[in-house]
Amino acid sequence: MGLLAALLETAPSAGCSLAVGHVNHGWRGEQSRGDAALVERFCRRRGVPFYLATLPAQRSRGVSKEAWARQARYSALHEIARREGADAIATAHTQDDAAETLLLALVRGRPLSGLSGIRERREDGVVRPLLSVSRGDLDRFRRQRGVPARRDRSNSDLSIERNWIRRRILPPLCRRFGPSLVANLAASAEALARDREWLEQAFREQVGPLLHRDGRRDSISAERARALPSGARRRLILAMAADASGAREFAPTRREIRAIEERLVSGDEFRFEAGRRVEFRIRRGDFTAAPAGAAVRCKMPSRTSNRT
């Protein structure tokens, strides 16, 4: 609601028109319906087109409730944007969200793609115009404008990792290191995002031409893949996994990446299934990744292995 209040003031001077997409996850019954009703009433009074999407009760297997909801939510918003003919989808992520995302990525041991966190602008048209604004400042702005809002009680559920970071980790860190901590974490995430963009561009220019794509099957000369620096090899494995799985969010685990790289460097032919979704193999001099079928899972190296 704070984002909507800000855009109502700034969009006309920028030559933009607005429409609102609201996604009801259906998790909180009558409270969820009340959220949607509040947004719809506000939009009707301001003459803003309102679109409601309700997610199905059944979620995909093999993913967490939050991950499934995020994917389904963005799919619904993209469909609304397509029907409306919108040029962009604006979400209300703030500095606090960027800081929380960075901390979550650190404790989970995520690679650079996770540490770089929330991007200001995504390739699919999603924009985050409030990443330089704190959550507190945004809420104060909303109240000053008299814009109503409702509290989502699921934000108090400490079994959700992001909520636990938000309520139990960030407050004592801010008390110890000062109120600028959140802005500093968000700035670090932005710096990492810039580095990631440069690395991705270098990867596309230097490694992309070596990679042959045939539908969801990627292949590259195993000899050329072995000649790459380790960082580039691991980025290659991640890129091939994303293509073969058909999901940008999918990535092999760190142990799987290490196991695939070790087998690639060894030069022996192998067949390895990552995450039950992508089959990596070397055969006849080619290193390939394709959607998993009747693959044979290679034995993972033990935690006590002396391989590096």
C-alpha positions in Angstrom: 0.0 0.0 0.0 3.0 2.3 0.6 4.3 1.6 -2.9 0.9 2.3 -4.4 0.6 5.6 -2.5 4.0 6.6 -3.8 3.2 5.6 -7.4 -0.1 7.4 -7.4 1.9 10.6 -6.7 4.8 10.1 -9.1 3.4 8.1 -12.0 1.4 10.9 -13.7 4.4 13.2 -14.0 6.4 10.3 -15.4 3.7 9.6 -18.0 2.7 6.3 -16.5 -0.6 4.7 -15.7 -1.2 2.2 -13.0 -3.1 -1.0 -12.4 -3.0 -3.2 -9.3 -2.5 -6.9 -9.2 -3.4 -8.6 -5.9 -2.6 -12.3 -5.3 -4.6 -14.2 -2.6 -2.5 -17.2 -1.5 -5.5 -18.5 0.4 -3.5 -19.3 3.5 -5.4 -17.2 6.0 -9.0 -17.7 5.1 -11.2 -14.8 5.9 -8.2 -12.6 6.7 -6.8 -13.1 3.2 -10.1 -12.2 1.7 -10.2 -9.1 3.9 -6.8 -8.0 2.6 -8.0 -8.3 -1.0 -11.2 -6.4 -0.2 -9.3 -3.5 1.3 -7.0 -3.1 -1.7 -10.0 -3.3 -4.1 -11.9 -0.6 -2.2 -8.9 1.7 -2.2 -8.3 1.2 -5.9 -12.0 1.7 -6.8 -12.0 5.1 -4.9 -8.9 6.2 -6.8 -10.1 4.9 -10.2 -7.2 2.4 -10.4 -7.9 -0.9 -12.3 -7.8 -3.8 -9.9 -7.1 -7.5 -10.7 -7.4 -10.3 -8.2 -5.7 -13.7 -8.6 -6.3 -16.6 -6.3 -3.7 -19.4 -6.0 -4.8 -23.0 -6.1 -4.7 -24.9 -2.8 -2.4 -27.6 -4.1 1.2 -26.8 -4.4 4.0 -28.4 -6.4 5.8 -31.3 -4.8 9.5 -31.0 -3.9 9.5 -27.3 -3.1 8.8 -25.4 0.1 5.5 -23.7 0.7 7.2 -20.2 0.5 9.2 -21.1 -2.7 6.1 -22.4 -4.4 4.0 -19.4 -3.4 6.7 -17.0 -4.7 6.8 -18.7 -8.1 3.1 -18.9 -8.4 2.7 -15.3 -7.3 5.0 -14.0 -9.9 3.4 -16.1 -12.6 0.0 -14.6 -11.6 1.4 -11.1 -11.7 2.9 -11.7 -15.1 -0.4 -12.9 -16.5 -2.2 -9.8 -15.1 0.6 -7.6 -16.7 0.1 -9.4 -20.0 -3.7 -8.8 -20.0 -3.3 -5.2 -18.9 -0.5 -4.6 -21.5 1.8 -3.4 -18.7 5.5 -2.5 -19.4 6.7 -3.4 -15.8 5.6 -5.0 -12.6 6.6 -2.9 -9.5 7.0 -4.7 -6.1 7.5 -3.0 -2.8 10.8 -4.6 -1.7 12.8 -2.2 0.5 16.3 -1.9 2.0 15.2 -4.2 4.8 14.2 -7.0 2.4 17.6 -6.7 0.7 19.4 -6.9 4.0 17.4 -9.9 5.1 18.0 -11.7 1.8 21.7 -11.2 2.1 21.8 -12.6 5.7 19.7 -15.6 4.6 22.0 -16.3 1.7 25.1 -16.1 4.0 23.7 -18.5 6.6 22.6 -20.9 3.8 26.0 -20.8 2.1 24.6 -19.5 -1.2 26.9 -18.6 -4.1 27.2 -15.1 -5.6 23.9 -15.4 -7.3 22.3 -15.7 -3.9 24.5 -13.1 -2.1 23.7 -10.5 -4.8 20.1 -10.8 -3.6 17.2 -8.6 -4.8 17.8 -6.8 -8.1 16.4 -3.4 -8.8 15.4 -4.4 -12.3 14.9 -7.9 -13.6 15.0 -9.1 -17.2 11.4 -10.2 -17.0 10.1 -6.7 -16.3 9.9 -6.8 -12.5 11.2 -3.5 -10.9 11.8 -2.6 -7.3 11.8 1.2 -7.0 12.0 1.3 -3.2 15.2 -0.6 -2.6 16.9 2.6 -1.3 14.0 3.2 1.2 13.8 1.6 4.6 10.6 -0.3 5.6 10.1 2.1 8.5 10.3 5.2 6.2 7.9 3.6 3.8 5.4 2.8 6.5 5.6 6.4 7.9 5.0 7.8 4.4 2.0 5.6 4.0 0.5 6.7 7.3 1.2 10.4 6.5 -0.9 10.0 3.3 -3.7 8.3 5.2 -3.4 5.1 3.2 -4.9 2.1 5.0 -3.1 -1.2 5.4 -3.5 -4.6 7.1 -1.0 -6.7 9.0 -0.3 -10.1 7.7 -0.1 -12.3 10.8 2.1 -14.9 9.0 4.9 -12.3 9.2 5.0 -13.1 12.9 5.5 -16.8 12.3 9.1 -17.5 13.5 9.2 -20.9 11.9 9.7 -19.0 8.6 13.4 -18.3 8.4 13.0 -14.7 7.0 10.8 -13.8 9.9 13.3 -15.2 12.4 16.1 -13.2 10.7 13.9 -10.0 10.8 12.8 -10.3 14.4 15.6 -12.1 16.2 18.8 -11.3 14.3 18.6 -7.8 12.7 17.4 -5.9 15.9 20.4 -6.9 18.1 22.7 -6.3 15.2 21.3 -2.8 14.7 21.7 -2.1 18.4 25.3 -3.2 18.3 26.4 -1.6 15.0 23.9 1.3 14.7 20.8 2.0 12.6 22.9 2.3 9.4 23.5 -1.5 9.5 20.5 -2.3 7.3 21.5 0.3 4.7 25.1 -1.1 4.8 23.9 -4.6 4.2 21.7 -3.5 1.3 24.6 -1.6 -0.2 26.8 -4.7 0.0 24.2 -6.7 -1.8 24.0 -4.1 -4.5 27.8 -4.1 -4.9 27.7 -7.9 -5.2 24.9 -7.6 -7.8 27.1 -5.3 -9.9 30.0 -7.8 -9.7 27.6 -10.6 -10.7 26.3 -8.6 -13.7 29.9 -8.1 -14.9 30.8 -11.8 -14.4 27.6 -12.9 -16.2 28.5 -10.7 -19.2 32.0 -12.0 -19.3 30.7 -15.5 -19.1 28.3 -15.0 -21.9 31.0 -13.4 -24.1 33.8 -15.9 -23.4 32.0 -19.2 -22.6 28.6 -18.7 -24.3 30.0 -19.3 -27.9 31.5 -22.6 -26.8 28.1 -23.9 -25.5 25.8 -25.6 -27.9 22.1 -25.5 -27.0 19.5 -27.9 -28.5 16.2 -27.3 -26.8 16.8 -28.2 -23.2 20.0 -30.1 -23.9 23.3 -28.2 -23.5 26.7 -29.5 -24.6 30.2 -28.4 -24.7 33.5 -30.0 -25.6 34.7 -31.7 -22.3 38.3 -30.7 -23.1 37.3 -27.0 -23.4 35.2 -27.2 -20.2 38.2 -28.7 -18.3 40.4 -25.9 -19.6 38.2 -23.2 -17.9 39.1 -21.8 -14.5 37.3 -23.5 -11.6 35.0 -20.5 -11.1 34.0 -20.5 -14.8 33.5 -24.3 -14.7 31.1 -24.0 -11.8 29.2 -21.1 -13.4 29.0 -23.4 -16.5 27.5 -26.2 -14.5 24.9 -23.8 -13.0 24.0 -22.4 -16.4 23.6 -25.8 -18.0 21.4 -26.9 -15.0 19.1 -23.9 -15.4 18.7 -24.6 -19.2 18.1 -28.3 -18.8 15.7 -28.0 -15.8 13.7 -25.2 -17.5 13.8 -23.3 -14.2 16.0 -20.4 -13.5 15.6 -20.9 -9.8 16.9 -24.5 -9.9 20.6 -25.1 -9.0 22.5 -28.2 -8.0 23.7 -28.3 -4.4 27.3 -27.4 -3.6 28.2 -31.0 -3.1 26.6 -31.9 -6.4 28.5 -29.1 -8.2 31.7 -30.3 -6.6 31.1 -33.9 -7.6 30.2 -32.9 -11.2 33.3 -30.7 -11.5 35.6 -33.5 -10.0 34.2 -36.0 -12.6 34.6 -33.5 -15.4 38.2 -32.7 -14.5 39.1 -36.4 -14.2 38.4 -36.9 -17.9 36.5 -40.2 -17.4 33.1 -40.8 -18.9 30.3 -40.4 -16.3 26.6 -40.1 -15.8 25.3 -38.0 -12.8 21.8 -36.9 -11.9 21.5 -33.6 -10.0 18.4 -32.9 -7.9 16.4 -35.6 -9.7 16.0 -33.0 -12.5 19.1 -32.7 -14.6 21.4 -35.4 -16.0 25.1 -34.5 -16.5 27.4 -36.7 -18.4 30.6 -37.0 -20.5 30.3 -39.2 -23.5 32.4 -39.3 -26.7 34.3 -36.1 -25.6 31.2 -34.0 -24.9 30.0 -32.7 -21.6 26.2 -32.5 -21.6 23.3 -31.6 -19.4 19.7 -32.6 -20.2 16.4 -33.2 -18.4 16.7 -36.2 -16.1 15.2 -39.4 -17.4 16.3 -42.9 -16.5 19.6 -41.6 -15.2 21.9 -43.6 -12.9 22.8 -41.6 -9.8 26.5 -41.5 -9.1 27.6 -42.1 -5.6 28.2 -38.8 -3.8 31.7 -38.3 -2.3 31.6 -38.8 1.4 31.9 -35.8 3.8 35.3 -37.2 4.9 36.7 -37.3 1.4 40.0 -35.6 1.0 39.1 -34.3 -2.4 39.1 -30.5 -2.8 
